Amino acid sequence: MDVATLFSTISLAASNAKKVLEASKTLANAELKQLIAELAMQLADAKLQLAELRHELVRLQEANMNLTAKVEKPKPTMQWGCYKFDGHPGLYCPKCFEQEGKMHRTARAMNGHFYRCSVCGAMHPTH
């Protein structure tokens, strides 16, 4: 089931709901009951399609989590209190990498005695 089909079913049900409302003033009971039964069936179809979409969403979220877990983080080495990654120039904040998995560059601070992260502000001593 796709989202377009679900919206189509819901639109049809809404259209029929309007017909039922308009017809309730003029139609006989039998015709009104028939329209209400059709509307109930369309809403049940929409509910089933929505449940299928919800199931598919959960499946895709689990697949995404599994794929994300399989992606390996680069392996850093420690240099002057910061992380260094092969193929990447400069030094990176270990705090940001460990907590968020993000590589944020550091810059020298306090006469070169520290490296400071420009994102989290952590100070890493050079000795």
N, C-alpha and C positions, 0 to 999 in steps of 0.2 A: 504494500500500500504506500502511496506517496502522498505528500502534503497537498498537491493539486487536487487529487481525487477527494481527499477529506474536505477541502474547502468547497468543492463542487457539491458534495453531499450536504454539507451544512447550509450552503446557499439555497439548494433546492428545498430543504426542510424549512428554512426561514420563509421562503416564498410561499410554501404551502401553509405555513402558520398564518400568514397574512390572508390567504384565501379562506382559511377556516374562520378567522375573525370576521371577514366581510360576509361570508356565507351564513354565519350563525344568525344573521338578521333575517335572511330570506329563505333558506333551504329547509326542507323537512328534516326530521330527526334522522332518518336513515341515511340521507346524503351527508349530513354533518358527521355522523358516526363513521362513515366510510372515509371522509377526509381526515378525521382525527386518527383513524387506524393507519392510514398511509403516512401521516406525519410521524406517528409513533415508530413505525418501521424505519423510516428514514433517519430518525434520531438514533435508533438502535444501531443502524449501520454506521453512522458517524461515530458512535461510542466505540464500536468494535474496531473501526479504522484507527481511532485515536489510541486505543490500547495496543494495537499492532505497532503504531509509530513509537509509542512510549517504550515498548519492548526493544525495537530496533535502536532507539536512542541509547538505552542502557547497554546494549551489545556493543555499539560503536564507542561508547565512553570506556568500557572495559578494554576493548581492543586498543584504544588510544593510550590508556594507562600502561598496558603491556608493552606497546611499542616505545613509549617514553622511557620505561624502565630499562629497555634493552639498549638504548642509546648510551654509549659509554662516555663518561666525562674524560677530558684530557687529563693525563697524569702530570701534575706539576712537580717541580723540584723547588727546594727552599733556597733563597738567596737574599741575604740582608733582611731577613724578617718578612720577606714577601715571596709570592709564588712566581716562578718563571716557567713558561710553557714553551716546549720546542716548536719552532716555526712562528712564534709570536714575539715581536720585539717588546722590550720593556718588562717591568715588574708589575705584578697584580696583587690586589688585596686578598689575603687569605680568608678574612672574615666574610666578605661578600661571596667568595667562591664557595665556601663551606655552607653558608646559610641559605644562599639563593641560587647557587650554581651559575653565577654570572661572573664574567671576567671584567673587572674594573681596574683600570690602570692607576698606579700610584705615582706620586711626584715627590721629589726631594723637598724636605722642609727643615726648618730650624738649623740652618747652616750645614745641611747634609747629614745631620745626625739621625734623622728619621725619614721614613717614607710615609706620606699621607695619602689616604684614599680620598679621591675627589667626590665620591658618592656617599659613603657612610661616615667619613671623617676620621676613621681609625688611624692611629699613629703606630708605625712599626719601626722599632729601633734598628739601626744599621750594624750594630755590634752585638 
